[in-house]
Amino acid sequence: MEYVIAAYALSLGPVALYLAHLVRERRRLLRDLDDTRVRPG
């Protein structure tokens, strides 16, 4: 039973890291968009 839980955690680990990375990237992109909107050109 512990093996199943370990395999489950191992498979979900990278997915969680990837999702966190996507959220960080989206926040950075949104901030960049705000900057360009505030200062046109």
C-alpha positions in Angstrom: 0.0 0.0 0.0 2.8 2.4 0.8 4.2 1.7 -2.6 1.1 2.9 -4.3 1.1 6.1 -2.3 4.8 6.7 -3.1 4.2 6.2 -6.8 1.2 8.5 -6.6 3.3 11.3 -4.9 6.2 10.8 -7.3 3.9 11.2 -10.3 2.1 14.3 -8.9 5.3 16.0 -7.8 6.5 17.2 -11.2 2.9 18.1 -12.2 2.6 20.4 -9.1 6.0 22.0 -9.9 4.9 22.5 -13.5 1.7 24.1 -12.5 3.5 26.5 -10.0 5.9 27.4 -12.8 3.0 28.2 -15.1 1.3 30.4 -12.5 4.6 32.3 -11.9 5.1 32.8 -15.7 1.5 34.0 -16.2 1.9 36.5 -13.3 5.1 37.8 -14.8 3.5 38.1 -18.3 0.5 40.0 -16.8 2.8 42.3 -15.0 4.7 43.0 -18.2 1.4 43.7 -20.0 0.5 46.2 -17.2 3.8 47.9 -17.6 3.4 48.4 -21.3 -0.2 49.7 -20.8 1.0 52.2 -18.3 3.9 53.4 -20.4 2.8 53.2 -24.1 5.7 52.9 -26.5 
